[in-house]
Amino acid sequence: MQQVQSKGICHGLPVYPDDVKDLVALVTGANGISGYHMVKVLAAAPQRWKKIYCLSRRPPPDYFFADLGDGASRVEHVSVDFLADPHDIGNKLKEKVQHVDHVFFFSYVQPTQKGGVTGMWSDADALAEVNTKLISNFTEGLEIADLAPKRFMLQTGAKHYGFHMGPATNPSFESDPRVLLENNFYYPQEDHLFKYCKEIGAKWNVVRPSYIIGAVRDNLLNQMVGISVYAAVQAHLGKPLLFPGDFVSWDKEICQSTAMLNGYFEEWCVLTENVADEAFNIQDGLNFTWGKFWPYLAKWYGISWEAPELDESKYRTVETRHGKTPRGYGTGVTRSTFSLQEWSEAPEVVQAWKELSEKHSLLLDPFKDRAQIFGLSDSAIIGGWPLSLSMRKARKFGFHGTVDSFEAAFETIKGLVKMHVTAPMVATKFEEVV
């Protein structure tokens, strides 16, 4: 028999024995969307985690410790640049960290991308070079500092299956073969992790979420940032919420991965002995379509919405960039009437955001890097194929956590508003849309 519990909007979460206690965690990329929510999960469990070291190149933002409540007293930030010489990394770790039980690795560097409907993550070689260096430098630094974790959790993602390049195996199982159409930094990261853990006698986990949502201020790899900017500006201009894709993208089933649920799952991974040396998908656990979401988003901002364009002549078509699909057969086509990245270039949009920024003291300039903010949202919304990460493996091993993706999206935008990233919604609480 298993016991489960609810925490906030997350349900079906594991209950741990009382003798799981006094552990030391090391969280890399702690300022990012995944790293910070991992810290929040660990900081809220004082009986299990007596010390949490947070590693990042930049100092934590001002809200970082305040939002951890009483758990902040057990959290210590260590400023480390994983692109530095491994000896520098090792020496900094040696100064601050005497012991570590579990490592949660979220560090990531995003080279400049061109964005567009299918251009996100298109510079595959640059992504692979820099992000493989992050994990190899870090593990070498751990060895120099004489730190040997018992378990090392590496978070990668749905790009493992090639969804960013076209239709992939759907639903995707963890046992699906690697996609070799182009370089993919997840693969050398995994290979390095396997080799490192074998050499030091540690266990590993790899966790693969889908599009991650959650509220942080300084990491914008979050589709809800561009989406909330779009909705806020349309509301400010008194215009409806138009949908940029066709009915295929409107109706396609995809999955989201709420950062808090990811964190609960990743804690479960490292604390569960029989899942050692296993890779897992993680997603919210329910069906999600943009057609269902659009009325919610419109209601939250007090505006009307429109379904996809009926006039076929207004669509433009983009095919997959390799001419092949990640699954090895069929074709991949994306159709749209506009993109959020293009929408963001309109003078009236820029002016509207300026007015909203002045009114609400907003800290985000969404036009500084349009490709990152709106390109990510476009890739999620407009892509012409479904995205489903199977949760059958996690369920068989005993993880039953779930969260309502629609409610999680509302809480994410609410959090972004609190951090002055986006403009306030009209709605103050999550309610069903009939």
Secondary structure, 3 states (H helix, E strand, C coil): CCCEEEECCEEEEECCCCCCCCEEEEEECCCCHHHHHHHHHHHCCCCCEEEEEEEECCCCCCCCCHHHHHHHHHEEEEECCCCCCHHHHHHHHHHHCCCCCEEEECCCCCCCCCECCCECCCCHHHHHHHHHHHHHHHHHHHHHCCCCCCEEEEECCHHHHCCCCCCCCCCECCCCCCCCCCCCCHHHHHHHHHHHHHHHCCEEEEEEECEEECCCCCCCCCHHHHHHHHHHHHHHHCCCECCCECHHHHHCCECEEEHHHHHHHHHHHHHCHHHCCEEEEECCCCCECHHHHHHHHHHHHCCCECCCCCCHHHCEEEECCCCCCCCCCCCCEEEECCCHHHHCCCHHHHHHHHHHHHHHCCCCCCCCCHHHHHHHHHHHHHCCCCCCECCHHHHHHCCCCEECHHHHHHHHHHHHHHCCCCCCCCCCCCCCCC
